[in-house]
């Protein structure tokens, strides 16, 4: 099992590569995540945790194995069950 936490920018690149027709509401959050290192970072006045949570709220139409894996990873990072 992987115990290393990946950077949010790495995860954002993977999201962009997999989610070819991204929902417009998720785009700004993926862009913001692309500039962040960890869940403890900030994007302007917003915490990385809030960016991740807003992304998850706007990523409901993203389906498939990779989507499930990444969403689960982000939930764990953000402390969501």
N, C-alpha and C positions, 0 to 999 in steps of 0.2 A: 504494500500500500504506500502511496506517495504521501509523505508527511511534510514536504516542502510546500510553502505557500507561494504561488506564482504571483507575479506582479499584475496589477489590473491592466496595464498597457499590453502585456502579453495576452491576457484573456480577451481584451478588446480586439486585437489582431485576429485571434482565432474566431471570434464572433463574426467579424467582417468577412472572413474567408468562407464561413459556413452558411451564413444567413444572407443569401444572394438578393432577395427582394425584401429588405428590411422595412418593417413598419415605421412610418415617419415619426411616430412618437418616441421610438427607441433611439433614433439616430443621434440626437444631441447628447444622450447619456453614454452611448458608445464612444462618441467623440471625446467627451470629458474623461471617460475611463482610459482612453488612449494616452492621456497625459499624466496619469497617476501611477504611483508605484505600489502603495499599500492601502489597505482599508483605513489606515490612520492618517492618510494624506488629506489635503483640502484642495478643492477646486474653487478658487475665489472664496466666497463666503460659505460655500456648501461643503459639507464633509463628504469624504469618499463613500462612507456608509450610506448617506442619503442618495448619492448618485446611483449606487448599486441598487438600492431599494426602488428608486424611480425606474431604473432600467428594467428590473424584474416585473414591475407593474405594467410596463409597456411591451414586454416580451412574450405575452401569452400566445401570440400567433406563431412564434418560432417553435417548430416541432422537430422531433427526431432524436436519435441517440445522443449526438453531440450537444444538442440544445438541453436535453435533460441533464447531462453530465455537467455542463458549464453552469446551468441554473443552480444545481445542487452545490457546486463549489462556491458560487457567489453567496448563496444563502448561508453556508457555513461560515464564510468570511465575515458576513454582516451580522452573524449571531441570530439568524432566523431559523426557526424549527421547520 
